[in-house]
Amino acid sequence: SSGINAEYGGKENELKLWDLETQKTLFTSKNVPRDELDIRVPVWIRSIASPPSDSNIICIGTHYHQYRQYDIRVKRRPILEKTWEELPILSLVANNTNCYMGNGKGDIGRIDIRNPKEIHKFKGAVGSVRSLALHAKEPYLASVGLDRHLRVHNLVTREVEHKFYLKNKLNCVVFTGEAVKEKVEDDEDIWDQLEETGGKRRKVDDE
């Protein structure tokens, strides 16, 4: 392996690990066994994450609210499967010890990758959670979703420390290490800049 890999999967598309340089498939998962009624279990991967220090561990969330954990060194089927809540697991993010998940109901949970016995829920999350992000240095987890709020949870207490209403339905969130320069301009400031550069105001006649 070149070390530059991509993980993907989807509806009736098994989990795959793809080497971007050699353009070869390194791993393809195998579906779980049939259920107790001997019915095939459908495949629908909605989210994927891996711990930064171990690409052999792959975590997925399914449309059927299952959390699965793979170790590609061991076998093609998951080494762990847990059913969590009642709606699709739409977002995952992992560090070297835990995997965090958000679902379509607005629940956020945490499971220990090394000792995955129980999924611990976070407090104060609502709305369909579409994206999660972990801060690189501080114990914070950011989440956004269809309720138009950005929430920042404390990883230790699992409680909301910051909450912002952002007007629009949200699908993605990241933490950035770069300073952001905030500059707010009103309409008059924009017109003043246009006049200084030779721009003209356009007169709009009332109809």
Disulfide bonds with the S-S distance in Angstrom:
none
